[in-house]
Amino acid sequence: MEDLLFYLLAFLGVLLMFISVINILIIETKNKKSEQKKSKSKYLKLLIGGLIVFIVSRILQGQIL
């Protein structure tokens, strides 16, 4: 049961990273087309947060370190 929790936590981290990368790419294409630039800082924070969640879940599971 505990392994399932860590796998779900790792999946959540990967999902957060995937969503933030897709949103960053969408913002990049919109910024090329328009004069008004949108900020990507919110999605970069989400990307870093997803990476931290993924790494912590792997450390707690014992696969890293």
N, CA, C and O atoms as a Tripos MOL2 file, in Angstrom:
@<TRIPOS>MOLECULE
protein
  260   259    65     0     0
PROTEIN
NO_CHARGES

@<TRIPOS>ATOM
      1 N           0.8240   -1.1990    0.0000 N.3       1 MET1
      2 CA          0.0000    0.0000    0.0000 C.3       1 MET1
      3 C           0.8630    1.2560    0.0000 C.2       1 MET1
      4 O           0.5400    2.2500   -0.6490 O.2       1 MET1
      5 N           1.9760    1.1900    0.7450 N.am      2 GLU2
      6 CA          2.8510    2.3460    0.8210 C.3       2 GLU2
      7 C           3.5310    2.6190   -0.5240 C.2       2 GLU2
      8 O           3.7410    3.7710   -0.9030 O.2       2 GLU2
      9 N           3.8750    1.5280   -1.2460 N.am      3 ASP3
     10 CA          4.4830    1.7060   -2.5630 C.3       3 ASP3
     11 C           3.5200    2.3730   -3.5290 C.2       3 ASP3
     12 O           3.9210    3.2000   -4.3480 O.2       3 ASP3
     13 N           2.2600    2.0130   -3.4310 N.am      4 LEU4
     14 CA          1.2580    2.6130   -4.3080 C.3       4 LEU4
     15 C           1.1740    4.1210   -4.0820 C.2       4 LEU4
     16 O           1.0320    4.8890   -5.0340 O.2       4 LEU4
     17 N           1.2600    4.5340   -2.8380 N.am      5 LEU5
     18 CA          1.2220    5.9570   -2.5150 C.3       5 LEU5
     19 C           2.4150    6.6890   -3.1350 C.2       5 LEU5
     20 O           2.2660    7.7820   -3.6800 O.2       5 LEU5
     21 N           3.5960    6.0780   -3.0460 N.am      6 PHE6
     22 CA          4.7830    6.7110   -3.6230 C.3       6 PHE6
     23 C           4.7230    6.7390   -5.1460 C.2       6 PHE6
     24 O           5.1790    7.7000   -5.7650 O.2       6 PHE6
     25 N           4.1580    5.6810   -5.7620 N.am      7 TYR7
     26 CA          4.0010    5.6930   -7.2130 C.3       7 TYR7
     27 C           3.0090    6.7710   -7.6510 C.2       7 TYR7
     28 O           3.2250    7.4400   -8.6610 O.2       7 TYR7
     29 N           1.9360    6.9390   -6.9030 N.am      8 LEU8
     30 CA          0.9680    7.9930   -7.2260 C.3       8 LEU8
     31 C           1.5710    9.3780   -7.0490 C.2       8 LEU8
     32 O           1.2840   10.2890   -7.8250 O.2       8 LEU8
     33 N           2.4040    9.5360   -6.0290 N.am      9 LEU9
     34 CA          3.0770   10.8120   -5.8070 C.3       9 LEU9
     35 C           4.0510   11.1140   -6.9470 C.2       9 LEU9
     36 O           4.1370   12.2500   -7.4120 O.2       9 LEU9
     37 N           4.7770   10.0960   -7.3910 N.am     10 ALA10
     38 CA          5.6900   10.2770   -8.5270 C.3      10 ALA10
     39 C           4.9060   10.6020   -9.7960 C.2      10 ALA10
     40 O           5.3280   11.4490  -10.5830 O.2      10 ALA10
     41 N           3.7730    9.9360  -10.0000 N.am     11 PHE11
     42 CA          2.9430   10.2100  -11.1640 C.3      11 PHE11
     43 C           2.4120   11.6370  -11.1350 C.2      11 PHE11
     44 O           2.3610   12.3060  -12.1670 O.2      11 PHE11
     45 N           2.0150   12.1010   -9.9520 N.am     12 LEU12
     46 CA          1.5450   13.4730   -9.8120 C.3      12 LEU12
     47 C           2.6470   14.4670  -10.1760 C.2      12 LEU12
     48 O           2.3860   15.4680  -10.8430 O.2      12 LEU12
     49 N           3.8700   14.1940   -9.7430 N.am     13 GLY13
     50 CA          4.9940   15.0630  -10.0900 C.3      13 GLY13
     51 C           5.2440   15.1110  -11.5800 C.2      13 GLY13
     52 O           5.4680   16.1840  -12.1420 O.2      13 GLY13
     53 N           5.2070   13.9530  -12.2300 N.am     14 VAL14
     54 CA          5.4080   13.9020  -13.6790 C.3      14 VAL14
     55 C           4.2660   14.6020  -14.4070 C.2      14 VAL14
     56 O           4.4900   15.2880  -15.4040 O.2      14 VAL14
     57 N           3.0530   14.4320  -13.9150 N.am     15 LEU15
     58 CA          1.8980   15.0880  -14.5240 C.3      15 LEU15
     59 C           2.0040   16.6080  -14.4150 C.2      15 LEU15
     60 O           1.7030   17.3210  -15.3730 O.2      15 LEU15
     61 N           2.4300   17.1060  -13.2550 N.am     16 LEU16
     62 CA          2.6150   18.5500  -13.0850 C.3      16 LEU16
     63 C           3.6770   19.0800  -14.0480 C.2      16 LEU16
     64 O           3.5010   20.1400  -14.6490 O.2      16 LEU16
     65 N           4.7720   18.3450  -14.1930 N.am     17 MET17
     66 CA          5.8290   18.7810  -15.1110 C.3      17 MET17
     67 C           5.3330   18.7750  -16.5480 C.2      17 MET17
     68 O           5.6310   19.6970  -17.3070 O.2      17 MET17
     69 N           4.5840   17.7570  -16.9310 N.am     18 PHE18
     70 CA          4.0730   17.6600  -18.2940 C.3      18 PHE18
     71 C           3.1260   18.8140  -18.6130 C.2      18 PHE18
     72 O           3.2300   19.4330  -19.6720 O.2      18 PHE18
     73 N           2.2070   19.1000  -17.7010 N.am     19 ILE19
     74 CA          1.2450   20.1850  -17.9150 C.3      19 ILE19
     75 C           1.9580   21.5310  -18.0100 C.2      19 ILE19
     76 O           1.6090   22.3600  -18.8510 O.2      19 ILE19
     77 N           2.9480   21.7500  -17.1590 N.am     20 SER20
     78 CA          3.6360   23.0400  -17.1880 C.3      20 SER20
     79 C           4.4630   23.2020  -18.4610 C.2      20 SER20
     80 O           4.5430   24.3050  -19.0020 O.2      20 SER20
     81 N           5.0780   22.1290  -18.9490 N.am     21 VAL21
     82 CA          5.8450   22.2200  -20.1950 C.3      21 VAL21
     83 C           4.9150   22.5160  -21.3700 C.2      21 VAL21
     84 O           5.2490   23.3310  -22.2300 O.2      21 VAL21
     85 N           3.7620   21.8690  -21.4160 N.am     22 ILE22
     86 CA          2.8000   22.1360  -22.4870 C.3      22 ILE22
     87 C           2.3410   23.5940  -22.4360 C.2      22 ILE22
     88 O           2.2550   24.2530  -23.4730 O.2      22 ILE22
     89 N           2.0480   24.1000  -21.2380 N.am     23 ASN23
     90 CA          1.6080   25.4890  -21.1120 C.3      23 ASN23
     91 C           2.7110   26.4690  -21.4840 C.2      23 ASN23
     92 O           2.4310   27.5090  -22.0780 O.2      23 ASN23
     93 N           3.9530   26.1600  -21.1480 N.am     24 ILE24
     94 CA          5.0740   27.0300  -21.5370 C.3      24 ILE24
     95 C           5.2040   27.0680  -23.0510 C.2      24 ILE24
     96 O           5.4310   28.1340  -23.6240 O.2      24 ILE24
     97 N           5.0630   25.9170  -23.7100 N.am     25 LEU25
     98 CA          5.1440   25.8940  -25.1720 C.3      25 LEU25
     99 C           4.0050   26.6790  -25.8070 C.2      25 LEU25
    100 O           4.2110   27.3690  -26.8060 O.2      25 LEU25
    101 N           2.8180   26.5840  -25.2440 N.am     26 ILE26
    102 CA          1.6760   27.3490  -25.7630 C.3      26 ILE26
    103 C           1.9310   28.8460  -25.6090 C.2      26 ILE26
    104 O           1.6450   29.6180  -26.5240 O.2      26 ILE26
    105 N           2.4610   29.2590  -24.4690 N.am     27 ILE27
    106 CA          2.7470   30.6800  -24.2470 C.3      27 ILE27
    107 C           3.8310   31.1580  -25.2120 C.2      27 ILE27
    108 O           3.7560   32.2760  -25.7210 O.2      27 ILE27
    109 N           4.8440   30.3160  -25.4690 N.am     28 GLU28
    110 CA          5.8930   30.7040  -26.4020 C.3      28 GLU28
    111 C           5.3330   30.9480  -27.8040 C.2      28 GLU28
    112 O           5.7110   31.9170  -28.4620 O.2      28 GLU28
    113 N           4.4480   30.0870  -28.2570 N.am     29 THR29
    114 CA          3.8900   30.2840  -29.5980 C.3      29 THR29
    115 C           2.9940   31.5190  -29.6430 C.2      29 THR29
    116 O           2.9650   32.2200  -30.6540 O.2      29 THR29
    117 N           2.2610   31.7950  -28.5620 N.am     30 LYS30
    118 CA          1.4240   32.9930  -28.5310 C.3      30 LYS30
    119 C           2.2690   34.2580  -28.4500 C.2      30 LYS30
    120 O           1.9020   35.2860  -29.0190 O.2      30 LYS30
    121 N           3.4030   34.1910  -27.7420 N.am     31 ASN31
    122 CA          4.2710   35.3640  -27.6270 C.3      31 ASN31
    123 C           4.9190   35.7070  -28.9660 C.2      31 ASN31
    124 O           5.1930   36.8770  -29.2340 O.2      31 ASN31
    125 N           5.1660   34.7140  -29.8020 N.am     32 LYS32
    126 CA          5.7450   34.9880  -31.1170 C.3      32 LYS32
    127 C           4.7510   35.7020  -32.0270 C.2      32 LYS32
    128 O           5.1370   36.4950  -32.8860 O.2      32 LYS32
    129 N           3.4600   35.4090  -31.8280 N.am     33 LYS33
    130 CA          2.4380   35.9770  -32.7020 C.3      33 LYS33
    131 C           1.9680   37.3580  -32.2700 C.2      33 LYS33
    132 O           1.5680   38.1610  -33.1130 O.2      33 LYS33
    133 N           2.0080   37.6490  -30.9790 N.am     34 SER34
    134 CA          1.4480   38.9160  -30.5030 C.3      34 SER34
    135 C           2.5430   39.8190  -29.9530 C.2      34 SER34
    136 O           3.6480   39.3780  -29.6380 O.2      34 SER34
    137 N           2.1970   41.0910  -29.8500 N.am     35 GLU35
    138 CA          3.1390   42.0660  -29.3030 C.3      35 GLU35
    139 C           3.1670   42.0340  -27.7780 C.2      35 GLU35
    140 O           4.1960   42.3160  -27.1640 O.2      35 GLU35
    141 N           2.0460   41.6940  -27.1780 N.am     36 GLN36
    142 CA          1.9540   41.6680  -25.7250 C.3      36 GLN36
    143 C           2.4840   40.3190  -25.2280 C.2      36 GLN36
    144 O           1.9580   39.2620  -25.5760 O.2      36 GLN36
    145 N           3.5320   40.3790  -24.4110 N.am     37 LYS37
    146 CA          4.1820   39.1660  -23.9270 C.3      37 LYS37
    147 C           3.5410   38.6940  -22.6300 C.2      37 LYS37
    148 O           3.2510   39.4920  -21.7400 O.2      37 LYS37
    149 N           3.3250   37.3840  -22.5360 N.am     38 LYS38
    150 CA          2.7830   36.7910  -21.3140 C.3      38 LYS38
    151 C           3.9260   36.2060  -20.4980 C.2      38 LYS38
    152 O           4.9340   35.7660  -21.0520 O.2      38 LYS38
    153 N           3.7660   36.2040  -19.1930 N.am     39 SER39
    154 CA          4.7940   35.6920  -18.2940 C.3      39 SER39
    155 C           4.6750   34.1790  -18.1500 C.2      39 SER39
    156 O           3.5760   33.6240  -18.1290 O.2      39 SER39
    157 N           5.8320   33.5250  -18.0520 N.am     40 LYS40
    158 CA          5.8630   32.0800  -17.8790 C.3      40 LYS40
    159 C           6.2760   31.6890  -16.4700 C.2      40 LYS40
    160 O           6.4650   30.5060  -16.1910 O.2      40 LYS40
    161 N           6.4190   32.6580  -15.5800 N.am     41 SER41
    162 CA          6.9730   32.3620  -14.2560 C.3      41 SER41
    163 C           6.0850   31.4160  -13.4540 C.2      41 SER41
    164 O           6.5920   30.5890  -12.6960 O.2      41 SER41
    165 N           4.7720   31.5240  -13.6110 N.am     42 LYS42
    166 CA          3.8510   30.6430  -12.8710 C.3      42 LYS42
    167 C           4.0700   29.1890  -13.2890 C.2      42 LYS42
    168 O           4.0610   28.2890  -12.4500 O.2      42 LYS42
    169 N           4.2650   28.9680  -14.5790 N.am     43 TYR43
    170 CA          4.4390   27.6080  -15.0660 C.3      43 TYR43
    171 C           5.8350   27.0790  -14.7850 C.2      43 TYR43
    172 O           6.0190   25.8720  -14.6270 O.2      43 TYR43
    173 N           6.8230   27.9670  -14.7210 N.am     44 LEU44
    174 CA          8.1590   27.5310  -14.3210 C.3      44 LEU44
    175 C           8.1720   27.0920  -12.8640 C.2      44 LEU44
    176 O           8.8400   26.1210  -12.5100 O.2      44 LEU44
    177 N           7.4280   27.8120  -12.0100 N.am     45 LYS45
    178 CA          7.3040   27.3960  -10.6110 C.3      45 LYS45
    179 C           6.5930   26.0570  -10.5100 C.2      45 LYS45
    180 O           6.9640   25.2230   -9.6840 O.2      45 LYS45
    181 N           5.5800   25.8380  -11.3330 N.am     46 LEU46
    182 CA          4.8720   24.5700  -11.3520 C.3      46 LEU46
    183 C           5.7880   23.4420  -11.8180 C.2      46 LEU46
    184 O           5.7210   22.3280  -11.2970 O.2      46 LEU46
    185 N           6.6360   23.7270  -12.7920 N.am     47 LEU47
    186 CA          7.5910   22.7420  -13.2860 C.3      47 LEU47
    187 C           8.5820   22.3520  -12.1910 C.2      47 LEU47
    188 O           8.8570   21.1690  -11.9940 O.2      47 LEU47
    189 N           9.1110   23.3330  -11.4880 N.am     48 ILE48
    190 CA         10.0530   23.0610  -10.4060 C.3      48 ILE48
    191 C           9.3510   22.3180   -9.2730 C.2      48 ILE48
    192 O           9.9270   21.4040   -8.6830 O.2      48 ILE48
    193 N           8.1190   22.6980   -8.9650 N.am     49 GLY49
    194 CA          7.3550   22.0020   -7.9340 C.3      49 GLY49
    195 C           7.1120   20.5420   -8.2970 C.2      49 GLY49
    196 O           7.2270   19.6660   -7.4400 O.2      49 GLY49
    197 N           6.7830   20.2750   -9.5420 N.am     50 GLY50
    198 CA          6.5840   18.9000   -9.9980 C.3      50 GLY50
    199 C           7.8520   18.0880   -9.9150 C.2      50 GLY50
    200 O           7.8200   16.9090   -9.5610 O.2      50 GLY50
    201 N           8.9780   18.7140  -10.2420 N.am     51 LEU51
    202 CA         10.2670   18.0310  -10.1460 C.3      51 LEU51
    203 C          10.6030   17.6950   -8.6980 C.2      51 LEU51
    204 O          11.0990   16.6050   -8.4110 O.2      51 LEU51
    205 N          10.3380   18.6130   -7.7960 N.am     52 ILE52
    206 CA         10.5980   18.3760   -6.3750 C.3      52 ILE52
    207 C           9.7110   17.2470   -5.8500 C.2      52 ILE52
    208 O          10.1850   16.3850   -5.1090 O.2      52 ILE52
    209 N           8.4340   17.2410   -6.2250 N.am     53 VAL53
    210 CA          7.5260   16.1760   -5.7860 C.3      53 VAL53
    211 C           7.9980   14.8270   -6.3100 C.2      53 VAL53
    212 O           7.9660   13.8350   -5.5830 O.2      53 VAL53
    213 N           8.4360   14.7810   -7.5630 N.am     54 PHE54
    214 CA          8.9110   13.5330   -8.1460 C.3      54 PHE54
    215 C          10.1620   13.0290   -7.4310 C.2      54 PHE54
    216 O          10.2580   11.8460   -7.1040 O.2      54 PHE54
    217 N          11.1140   13.9180   -7.1910 N.am     55 ILE55
    218 CA         12.3630   13.5130   -6.5420 C.3      55 ILE55
    219 C          12.1140   13.0730   -5.1050 C.2      55 ILE55
    220 O          12.6780   12.0730   -4.6590 O.2      55 ILE55
    221 N          11.2820   13.8010   -4.3790 N.am     56 VAL56
    222 CA         10.9930   13.4230   -2.9880 C.3      56 VAL56
    223 C          10.2970   12.0620   -2.9330 C.2      56 VAL56
    224 O          10.5930   11.2540   -2.0530 O.2      56 VAL56
    225 N           9.3830   11.8010   -3.8580 N.am     57 SER57
    226 CA          8.7020   10.5000   -3.8470 C.3      57 SER57
    227 C           9.6840    9.3790   -4.1290 C.2      57 SER57
    228 O           9.5710    8.3040   -3.5420 O.2      57 SER57
    229 N          10.6470    9.6050   -5.0170 N.am     58 ARG58
    230 CA         11.6470    8.5850   -5.3130 C.3      58 ARG58
    231 C          12.6050    8.3890   -4.1560 C.2      58 ARG58
    232 O          13.0320    7.2630   -3.9020 O.2      58 ARG58
    233 N          12.9510    9.4340   -3.4600 N.am     59 ILE59
    234 CA         13.8300    9.3090   -2.2940 C.3      59 ILE59
    235 C          13.1140    8.5320   -1.1840 C.2      59 ILE59
    236 O          13.7050    7.6460   -0.5670 O.2      59 ILE59
    237 N          11.8480    8.8610   -0.9310 N.am     60 LEU60
    238 CA         11.0960    8.1700    0.1170 C.3      60 LEU60
    239 C          10.8780    6.7000   -0.2220 C.2      60 LEU60
    240 O          10.7940    5.8560    0.6700 O.2      60 LEU60
    241 N          10.7860    6.3980   -1.5090 N.am     61 GLN61
    242 CA         10.5860    5.0220   -1.9230 C.3      61 GLN61
    243 C          11.8990    4.2270   -1.8550 C.2      61 GLN61
    244 O          11.8770    2.9970   -1.8060 O.2      61 GLN61
    245 N          13.0240    4.9170   -1.8520 N.am     62 GLY62
    246 CA         14.3190    4.2600   -1.7510 C.3      62 GLY62
    247 C          14.9850    3.9890   -3.0720 C.2      62 GLY62
    248 O          15.9740    3.2590   -3.1150 O.2      62 GLY62
    249 N          14.4840    4.5470   -4.1530 N.am     63 GLN63
    250 CA         15.0890    4.3300   -5.4580 C.3      63 GLN63
    251 C          16.2340    5.2890   -5.7290 C.2      63 GLN63
    252 O          17.0940    5.0110   -6.5650 O.2      63 GLN63
    253 N          16.2530    6.4070   -5.0340 N.am     64 ILE64
    254 CA         17.3470    7.3820   -5.1400 C.3      64 ILE64
    255 C          17.9480    7.5220   -3.7570 C.2      64 ILE64
    256 O          17.2250    7.6390   -2.7680 O.2      64 ILE64
    257 N          19.2460    7.5120   -3.6890 N.am     65 LEU65
    258 CA         20.0060    7.5800   -2.4290 C.3      65 LEU65
    259 C          19.8210    6.3600   -1.6540 C.2      65 LEU65
    260 O          20.3810    6.2310   -0.5650 O.2      65 LEU65
@<TRIPOS>BOND
     1     1     2 1
     2     2     3 1
     3     3     4 2
     4     3     5 am
     5     5     6 1
     6     6     7 1
     7     7     8 2
     8     7     9 am
     9     9    10 1
    10    10    11 1
    11    11    12 2
    12    11    13 am
    13    13    14 1
    14    14    15 1
    15    15    16 2
    16    15    17 am
    17    17    18 1
    18    18    19 1
    19    19    20 2
    20    19    21 am
    21    21    22 1
    22    22    23 1
    23    23    24 2
    24    23    25 am
    25    25    26 1
    26    26    27 1
    27    27    28 2
    28    27    29 am
    29    29    30 1
    30    30    31 1
    31    31    32 2
    32    31    33 am
    33    33    34 1
    34    34    35 1
    35    35    36 2
    36    35    37 am
    37    37    38 1
    38    38    39 1
    39    39    40 2
    40    39    41 am
    41    41    42 1
    42    42    43 1
    43    43    44 2
    44    43    45 am
    45    45    46 1
    46    46    47 1
    47    47    48 2
    48    47    49 am
    49    49    50 1
    50    50    51 1
    51    51    52 2
    52    51    53 am
    53    53    54 1
    54    54    55 1
    55    55    56 2
    56    55    57 am
    57    57    58 1
    58    58    59 1
    59    59    60 2
    60    59    61 am
    61    61    62 1
    62    62    63 1
    63    63    64 2
    64    63    65 am
    65    65    66 1
    66    66    67 1
    67    67    68 2
    68    67    69 am
    69    69    70 1
    70    70    71 1
    71    71    72 2
    72    71    73 am
    73    73    74 1
    74    74    75 1
    75    75    76 2
    76    75    77 am
    77    77    78 1
    78    78    79 1
    79    79    80 2
    80    79    81 am
    81    81    82 1
    82    82    83 1
    83    83    84 2
    84    83    85 am
    85    85    86 1
    86    86    87 1
    87    87    88 2
    88    87    89 am
    89    89    90 1
    90    90    91 1
    91    91    92 2
    92    91    93 am
    93    93    94 1
    94    94    95 1
    95    95    96 2
    96    95    97 am
    97    97    98 1
    98    98    99 1
    99    99   100 2
   100    99   101 am
   101   101   102 1
   102   102   103 1
   103   103   104 2
   104   103   105 am
   105   105   106 1
   106   106   107 1
   107   107   108 2
   108   107   109 am
   109   109   110 1
   110   110   111 1
   111   111   112 2
   112   111   113 am
   113   113   114 1
   114   114   115 1
   115   115   116 2
   116   115   117 am
   117   117   118 1
   118   118   119 1
   119   119   120 2
   120   119   121 am
   121   121   122 1
   122   122   123 1
   123   123   124 2
   124   123   125 am
   125   125   126 1
   126   126   127 1
   127   127   128 2
   128   127   129 am
   129   129   130 1
   130   130   131 1
   131   131   132 2
   132   131   133 am
   133   133   134 1
   134   134   135 1
   135   135   136 2
   136   135   137 am
   137   137   138 1
   138   138   139 1
   139   139   140 2
   140   139   141 am
   141   141   142 1
   142   142   143 1
   143   143   144 2
   144   143   145 am
   145   145   146 1
   146   146   147 1
   147   147   148 2
   148   147   149 am
   149   149   150 1
   150   150   151 1
   151   151   152 2
   152   151   153 am
   153   153   154 1
   154   154   155 1
   155   155   156 2
   156   155   157 am
   157   157   158 1
   158   158   159 1
   159   159   160 2
   160   159   161 am
   161   161   162 1
   162   162   163 1
   163   163   164 2
   164   163   165 am
   165   165   166 1
   166   166   167 1
   167   167   168 2
   168   167   169 am
   169   169   170 1
   170   170   171 1
   171   171   172 2
   172   171   173 am
   173   173   174 1
   174   174   175 1
   175   175   176 2
   176   175   177 am
   177   177   178 1
   178   178   179 1
   179   179   180 2
   180   179   181 am
   181   181   182 1
   182   182   183 1
   183   183   184 2
   184   183   185 am
   185   185   186 1
   186   186   187 1
   187   187   188 2
   188   187   189 am
   189   189   190 1
   190   190   191 1
   191   191   192 2
   192   191   193 am
   193   193   194 1
   194   194   195 1
   195   195   196 2
   196   195   197 am
   197   197   198 1
   198   198   199 1
   199   199   200 2
   200   199   201 am
   201   201   202 1
   202   202   203 1
   203   203   204 2
   204   203   205 am
   205   205   206 1
   206   206   207 1
   207   207   208 2
   208   207   209 am
   209   209   210 1
   210   210   211 1
   211   211   212 2
   212   211   213 am
   213   213   214 1
   214   214   215 1
   215   215   216 2
   216   215   217 am
   217   217   218 1
   218   218   219 1
   219   219   220 2
   220   219   221 am
   221   221   222 1
   222   222   223 1
   223   223   224 2
   224   223   225 am
   225   225   226 1
   226   226   227 1
   227   227   228 2
   228   227   229 am
   229   229   230 1
   230   230   231 1
   231   231   232 2
   232   231   233 am
   233   233   234 1
   234   234   235 1
   235   235   236 2
   236   235   237 am
   237   237   238 1
   238   238   239 1
   239   239   240 2
   240   239   241 am
   241   241   242 1
   242   242   243 1
   243   243   244 2
   244   243   245 am
   245   245   246 1
   246   246   247 1
   247   247   248 2
   248   247   249 am
   249   249   250 1
   250   250   251 1
   251   251   252 2
   252   251   253 am
   253   253   254 1
   254   254   255 1
   255   255   256 2
   256   255   257 am
   257   257   258 1
   258   258   259 1
   259   259   260 2
@<TRIPOS>SUBSTRUCTURE
     1 MET1         2 RESIDUE 1 A MET
     2 GLU2         6 RESIDUE 1 A GLU
     3 ASP3        10 RESIDUE 1 A ASP
     4 LEU4        14 RESIDUE 1 A LEU
     5 LEU5        18 RESIDUE 1 A LEU
     6 PHE6        22 RESIDUE 1 A PHE
     7 TYR7        26 RESIDUE 1 A TYR
     8 LEU8        30 RESIDUE 1 A LEU
     9 LEU9        34 RESIDUE 1 A LEU
    10 ALA10       38 RESIDUE 1 A ALA
    11 PHE11       42 RESIDUE 1 A PHE
    12 LEU12       46 RESIDUE 1 A LEU
    13 GLY13       50 RESIDUE 1 A GLY
    14 VAL14       54 RESIDUE 1 A VAL
    15 LEU15       58 RESIDUE 1 A LEU
    16 LEU16       62 RESIDUE 1 A LEU
    17 MET17       66 RESIDUE 1 A MET
    18 PHE18       70 RESIDUE 1 A PHE
    19 ILE19       74 RESIDUE 1 A ILE
    20 SER20       78 RESIDUE 1 A SER
    21 VAL21       82 RESIDUE 1 A VAL
    22 ILE22       86 RESIDUE 1 A ILE
    23 ASN23       90 RESIDUE 1 A ASN
    24 ILE24       94 RESIDUE 1 A ILE
    25 LEU25       98 RESIDUE 1 A LEU
    26 ILE26      102 RESIDUE 1 A ILE
    27 ILE27      106 RESIDUE 1 A ILE
    28 GLU28      110 RESIDUE 1 A GLU
    29 THR29      114 RESIDUE 1 A THR
    30 LYS30      118 RESIDUE 1 A LYS
    31 ASN31      122 RESIDUE 1 A ASN
    32 LYS32      126 RESIDUE 1 A LYS
    33 LYS33      130 RESIDUE 1 A LYS
    34 SER34      134 RESIDUE 1 A SER
    35 GLU35      138 RESIDUE 1 A GLU
    36 GLN36      142 RESIDUE 1 A GLN
    37 LYS37      146 RESIDUE 1 A LYS
    38 LYS38      150 RESIDUE 1 A LYS
    39 SER39      154 RESIDUE 1 A SER
    40 LYS40      158 RESIDUE 1 A LYS
    41 SER41      162 RESIDUE 1 A SER
    42 LYS42      166 RESIDUE 1 A LYS
    43 TYR43      170 RESIDUE 1 A TYR
    44 LEU44      174 RESIDUE 1 A LEU
    45 LYS45      178 RESIDUE 1 A LYS
    46 LEU46      182 RESIDUE 1 A LEU
    47 LEU47      186 RESIDUE 1 A LEU
    48 ILE48      190 RESIDUE 1 A ILE
    49 GLY49      194 RESIDUE 1 A GLY
    50 GLY50      198 RESIDUE 1 A GLY
    51 LEU51      202 RESIDUE 1 A LEU
    52 ILE52      206 RESIDUE 1 A ILE
    53 VAL53      210 RESIDUE 1 A VAL
    54 PHE54      214 RESIDUE 1 A PHE
    55 ILE55      218 RESIDUE 1 A ILE
    56 VAL56      222 RESIDUE 1 A VAL
    57 SER57      226 RESIDUE 1 A SER
    58 ARG58      230 RESIDUE 1 A ARG
    59 ILE59      234 RESIDUE 1 A ILE
    60 LEU60      238 RESIDUE 1 A LEU
    61 GLN61      242 RESIDUE 1 A GLN
    62 GLY62      246 RESIDUE 1 A GLY
    63 GLN63      250 RESIDUE 1 A GLN
    64 ILE64      254 RESIDUE 1 A ILE
    65 LEU65      258 RESIDUE 1 A LEU
